[in-house]
Amino acid sequence: MTQIKAATSNTTTALQETCPATPNLTDHQREKLQYLRGMIGQLAAMADAEKAHMIGYMLGMAYIEVGDVLKGEQPLSLPAPKPLSDRDDYQSQVLAAEKIARFLRVG
């Protein structure tokens, strides 16, 4: 995460040099994503300092993903999921109920 700490201080400058014209993003979106990436980097560093390694890892992944969006390597968002059929909906409800049951047994 020390890489993230170092990168957050120069996030805006580095990303502007790397991707001066990110396709399909407005200037407003680009600025907001650069700000978000910096905040995520700071949160990841804080999580690591507190030895919250899983949280630090997930924030680190989010940091990388935002960087990929800014570079044009990933889309800003994914397409909306297809509607579930009745059968798929039932299966997802069963899976959700099983997850809840496992959580209650563990917790």
Backbone as CSV, one residue per row, in Angstrom:
resi,resn,N_x,N_y,N_z,CA_x,CA_y,CA_z,C_x,C_y,C_z
1,MET,0.807,-1.197,0.000,0.000,0.000,0.000,0.852,1.264,0.000
2,THR,2.146,1.109,0.233,2.989,2.297,0.178,2.985,2.887,-1.223
3,GLN,2.787,2.032,-2.224,2.681,2.536,-3.596,1.455,3.427,-3.728
4,ILE,0.379,3.013,-3.093,-0.854,3.806,-3.151,-0.646,5.135,-2.453
5,LYS,0.034,5.128,-1.286,0.292,6.382,-0.575,1.058,7.349,-1.467
6,ALA,2.098,6.838,-2.112,2.905,7.698,-2.974,2.102,8.184,-4.169
7,ALA,1.273,7.311,-4.693,0.511,7.670,-5.889,-0.585,8.685,-5.599
8,THR,-1.161,8.646,-4.398,-2.274,9.547,-4.122,-1.851,11.004,-4.131
9,SER,-0.623,11.276,-3.771,-0.192,12.669,-3.740,-0.059,13.256,-5.142
10,ASN,0.199,12.415,-6.112,0.367,12.884,-7.491,-0.699,12.340,-8.423
11,THR,-1.830,11.919,-7.877,-2.856,11.266,-8.679,-3.280,12.104,-9.868
12,THR,-3.663,13.325,-9.637,-4.177,14.154,-10.719,-3.125,14.389,-11.791
13,THR,-1.939,14.765,-11.397,-0.879,15.048,-12.364,-0.501,13.807,-13.147
14,ALA,-0.296,12.697,-12.451,0.129,11.466,-13.122,-0.923,10.978,-14.104
15,LEU,-2.188,11.030,-13.711,-3.223,10.542,-14.603,-3.442,11.475,-15.783
16,GLN,-3.260,12.749,-15.585,-3.392,13.663,-16.711,-2.277,13.429,-17.715
17,GLU,-1.087,13.103,-17.229,0.009,12.815,-18.137,-0.205,11.482,-18.838
18,THR,-0.711,10.484,-18.109,-0.919,9.165,-18.673,-2.076,9.147,-19.662
19,CYS,-3.159,9.819,-19.316,-4.357,9.778,-20.164,-4.948,11.174,-20.269
20,PRO,-4.353,12.037,-21.059,-4.852,13.402,-21.152,-6.272,13.488,-21.689
21,ALA,-6.676,12.553,-22.518,-8.031,12.594,-23.082,-8.641,11.204,-22.984
22,THR,-9.112,10.842,-21.800,-9.743,9.544,-21.606,-11.026,9.503,-22.428
23,PRO,-11.167,8.502,-23.294,-12.352,8.441,-24.133,-13.634,8.267,-23.323
24,ASN,-14.691,8.864,-23.802,-16.039,8.708,-23.248,-16.227,9.255,-21.839
25,LEU,-15.301,10.036,-21.330,-15.482,10.674,-20.027,-15.494,12.182,-20.218
26,THR,-16.425,12.834,-19.553,-16.426,14.287,-19.583,-15.327,14.788,-18.648
27,ASP,-14.977,16.046,-18.767,-13.979,16.627,-17.865,-14.439,16.515,-16.416
28,HIS,-15.738,16.743,-16.196,-16.308,16.654,-14.844,-16.155,15.232,-14.299
29,GLN,-16.492,14.221,-15.106,-16.360,12.836,-14.662,-14.899,12.501,-14.357
30,ARG,-14.003,12.926,-15.225,-12.580,12.652,-15.042,-12.082,13.265,-13.734
31,GLU,-12.456,14.514,-13.467,-12.039,15.178,-12.225,-12.579,14.448,-11.002
32,LYS,-13.849,14.059,-11.055,-14.462,13.361,-9.919,-13.801,12.003,-9.698
33,LEU,-13.502,11.288,-10.782,-12.848,9.987,-10.646,-11.429,10.124,-10.108
34,GLN,-10.727,11.162,-10.516,-9.379,11.394,-9.992,-9.439,11.697,-8.493
35,TYR,-10.411,12.485,-8.088,-10.598,12.790,-6.670,-10.941,11.505,-5.904
36,LEU,-11.876,10.726,-6.453,-12.288,9.477,-5.827,-11.106,8.532,-5.673
37,ARG,-10.280,8.446,-6.698,-9.110,7.562,-6.646,-8.159,7.996,-5.530
38,GLY,-7.955,9.283,-5.387,-7.104,9.776,-4.316,-7.652,9.443,-2.943
39,MET,-8.968,9.609,-2.769,-9.594,9.286,-1.487,-9.504,7.793,-1.190
40,ILE,-9.725,6.973,-2.210,-9.635,5.523,-2.020,-8.219,5.145,-1.602
41,GLY,-7.230,5.769,-2.219,-5.842,5.499,-1.852,-5.556,5.847,-0.412
42,GLN,-6.084,6.965,0.043,-5.880,7.361,1.436,-6.577,6.391,2.392
43,LEU,-7.782,5.964,2.034,-8.505,4.996,2.869,-7.768,3.659,2.915
44,ALA,-7.216,3.235,1.778,-6.455,1.979,1.741,-5.240,2.072,2.658
45,ALA,-4.557,3.195,2.630,-3.392,3.391,3.498,-3.806,3.362,4.968
46,MET,-4.936,3.985,5.287,-5.431,3.972,6.665,-5.779,2.554,7.103
47,ALA,-6.424,1.796,6.220,-6.799,0.418,6.551,-5.550,-0.420,6.812
48,ASP,-4.544,-0.254,5.982,-3.306,-1.001,6.186,-2.622,-0.603,7.489
49,ALA,-2.643,0.674,7.812,-2.027,1.137,9.054,-2.710,0.511,10.271
50,GLU,-3.994,0.231,10.146,-4.745,-0.385,11.243,-4.761,-1.909,11.156
51,LYS,-3.986,-2.442,10.219,-3.887,-3.886,9.992,-5.216,-4.516,9.585
52,ALA,-6.042,-3.728,8.920,-7.298,-4.236,8.349,-6.981,-4.652,6.906
53,HIS,-6.277,-5.781,6.789,-5.695,-6.167,5.517,-6.719,-6.449,4.422
54,MET,-7.826,-7.088,4.755,-8.824,-7.383,3.727,-9.449,-6.090,3.205
55,ILE,-9.739,-5.175,4.094,-10.302,-3.890,3.674,-9.283,-3.130,2.831
56,GLY,-8.031,-3.139,3.271,-6.975,-2.494,2.497,-6.837,-3.096,1.112
57,TYR,-6.940,-4.427,1.042,-6.853,-5.117,-0.247,-7.995,-4.692,-1.169
58,MET,-9.216,-4.696,-0.645,-10.376,-4.345,-1.467,-10.306,-2.885,-1.925
59,LEU,-9.878,-2.010,-1.029,-9.711,-0.610,-1.421,-8.599,-0.476,-2.455
60,GLY,-7.554,-1.265,-2.320,-6.487,-1.264,-3.309,-6.988,-1.696,-4.677
61,MET,-7.866,-2.687,-4.688,-8.451,-3.131,-5.959,-9.326,-2.025,-6.560
62,ALA,-10.084,-1.343,-5.716,-10.909,-0.238,-6.206,-10.028,0.869,-6.776
63,TYR,-8.909,1.130,-6.120,-7.955,2.136,-6.586,-7.461,1.792,-7.991
64,ILE,-7.108,0.530,-8.181,-6.633,0.077,-9.489,-7.740,0.189,-10.540
65,GLU,-8.964,-0.211,-10.173,-10.087,-0.162,-11.119,-10.367,1.265,-11.579
66,VAL,-10.366,2.214,-10.657,-10.607,3.610,-11.038,-9.496,4.082,-11.979
67,GLY,-8.263,3.683,-11.682,-7.155,4.023,-12.570,-7.356,3.457,-13.966
68,ASP,-7.843,2.219,-14.041,-8.108,1.597,-15.342,-9.201,2.335,-16.107
69,VAL,-10.223,2.795,-15.396,-11.285,3.571,-16.049,-10.709,4.874,-16.594
70,LEU,-9.886,5.523,-15.795,-9.292,6.793,-16.225,-8.367,6.615,-17.428
71,LYS,-7.712,5.461,-17.509,-6.827,5.191,-18.646,-7.590,4.718,-19.872
72,GLY,-8.887,4.444,-19.703,-9.687,3.954,-20.818,-9.579,2.452,-21.006
73,GLU,-9.022,1.747,-20.024,-8.867,0.299,-20.113,-10.102,-0.443,-19.632
74,GLN,-10.950,0.215,-18.874,-12.190,-0.366,-18.364,-13.316,0.622,-18.602
75,PRO,-14.553,0.121,-18.817,-15.683,1.054,-18.942,-16.020,1.668,-17.591
76,LEU,-16.657,2.825,-17.635,-17.078,3.490,-16.401,-18.070,2.623,-15.639
77,SER,-18.970,1.983,-16.350,-19.925,1.080,-15.707,-20.229,-0.068,-16.653
78,LEU,-20.751,-1.121,-16.096,-21.132,-2.281,-16.882,-22.581,-2.143,-17.302
79,PRO,-22.972,-2.844,-18.370,-24.382,-2.778,-18.768,-25.287,-3.334,-17.674
80,ALA,-26.513,-2.868,-17.673,-27.483,-3.340,-16.683,-27.691,-4.841,-16.851
81,PRO,-27.839,-5.550,-15.747,-28.044,-6.996,-15.859,-29.378,-7.314,-16.528
82,LYS,-29.414,-8.461,-17.174,-30.649,-8.906,-17.811,-31.658,-9.272,-16.725
83,PRO,-32.945,-9.071,-17.014,-33.948,-9.458,-16.012,-33.892,-10.961,-15.748
84,LEU,-34.090,-11.314,-14.507,-34.086,-12.725,-14.134,-35.408,-13.377,-14.491
85,SER,-35.346,-14.615,-14.932,-36.581,-15.372,-15.125,-37.072,-15.798,-13.749
86,ASP,-38.280,-16.317,-13.686,-38.830,-16.749,-12.395,-37.949,-17.817,-11.764
87,ARG,-37.441,-18.736,-12.589,-36.597,-19.814,-12.068,-35.300,-19.242,-11.501
88,ASP,-34.654,-18.343,-12.250,-33.411,-17.741,-11.771,-33.642,-16.954,-10.492
89,ASP,-34.784,-16.271,-10.426,-35.105,-15.492,-9.241,-35.246,-16.405,-8.032
90,TYR,-35.913,-17.534,-8.214,-36.080,-18.488,-7.128,-34.715,-19.010,-6.672
91,GLN,-33.858,-19.371,-7.625,-32.536,-19.880,-7.278,-31.717,-18.834,-6.533
92,SER,-31.806,-17.584,-6.956,-31.043,-16.546,-6.265,-31.571,-16.331,-4.851
93,GLN,-32.881,-16.483,-4.660,-33.442,-16.351,-3.316,-32.993,-17.492,-2.416
94,VAL,-32.914,-18.697,-2.973,-32.445,-19.850,-2.204,-30.994,-19.642,-1.808
95,LEU,-30.157,-19.195,-2.758,-28.752,-18.952,-2.450,-28.595,-17.874,-1.381
96,ALA,-29.392,-16.818,-1.482,-29.330,-15.746,-0.488,-29.733,-16.269,0.886
97,ALA,-30.769,-17.096,0.947,-31.215,-17.662,2.216,-30.137,-18.563,2.810
98,GLU,-29.441,-19.334,1.956,-28.363,-20.194,2.443,-27.202,-19.366,2.994
99,LYS,-26.874,-18.275,2.331,-25.801,-17.407,2.815,-26.153,-16.825,4.177
100,ILE,-27.391,-16.387,4.316,-27.830,-15.812,5.590,-27.767,-16.868,6.689
101,ALA,-28.205,-18.068,6.368,-28.176,-19.145,7.359,-26.748,-19.460,7.790
102,ARG,-25.818,-19.515,6.829,-24.406,-19.758,7.170,-23.865,-18.642,8.047
103,PHE,-24.209,-17.392,7.706,-23.740,-16.249,8.483,-24.255,-16.331,9.922
104,LEU,-25.516,-16.674,10.089,-26.097,-16.750,11.419,-25.470,-17.865,12.239
105,ARG,-25.100,-18.980,11.581,-24.456,-20.076,12.293,-23.042,-19.702,12.721
106,VAL,-22.335,-18.953,11.864,-20.970,-18.569,12.176,-20.959,-17.474,13.240
107,GLY,-21.831,-16.475,13.066,-21.852,-15.311,13.949,-22.453,-15.634,15.238
